[in-house]
């Protein structure tokens, strides 16, 4: 899966979770940038990403993430053949 495909998928997920058609997944975007990004919505994002990209995340992997760019890189690593 390409990086643009992952960011497009993450944008769709973020728009759905936050009910905001203007939000765009960028590498630097983080929970600090979105007022509604709380622990509940964080879980919703992770579960939606697992379903959309067909991957599973370990808690230890998620604890290392600092922004959407880190999340996209993790997804890309897990979807490589």
N, C-alpha and C positions, 0 to 999 in steps of 0.2 A: 504494500500500500504506500502511495506517495505521500509526502508531507502535505501538499495542498489538499489531497483527499481527506487526510486526518483533520486538518484545520477546518475544512468545510463541514465535516461531521461534528466536530466539537462546537462550531458556531451554531449548527442546528440544535444541538443538545442544550447549549446555554440559552438560546432563544426560547426553547420550550420550557426549561426549568424556571427561568426568570420572567417568562411571559413578556419578553422585550425583543421586538423584531429588529431593533437597531444594534444590539450587542454583537460584537465580532470577536472571535477567538484570535488573539494575537499572542506571540511568544511571551511578551512581558505582562500580559493580563494575569492578575491574581485576585484572591479573595478580598484583599484590601481595596481593590478598585470597584467592587460591586457591593453596594450596601446590603442587598438581600442575600449575599453569599454567606450563609451561616452553616453550622454543622449538618443540619437536616438537608439543606440544598446541596451541600458537598457530597453527601451520600447519594442523593438523587443523580448527581452528575456522574459519579463513579459507576453506579449501577447501569445508567443509560449508556455509558461508554463501553462497559463490558458487553452489553447486549448488542450495540451497534457494530462494534469491531470484532466480536467473537473472541474476546480475551478474558482472562481473570487476573485480578491484582491481589498481591499479598499486602497485608497491613504495613509491613516493613518497607515495601516499595513506595506506598502512598505517603508514608511519613517523610520520605526524602524529597518529595516534590515541593517546589517553591513557586511555580507559576505554570501557566498553560503550556509554555514551551517545553518544560520538563515533562509534563503529562503527555504531550504529543510525541516526544522522543521515546518515552516508555511504551506507548502504543505502537510506534513504528518498530521498536525492537521486538515486540511480542508478535507482530504480524509478518515479520520477515520469514520467508520460506527456509 
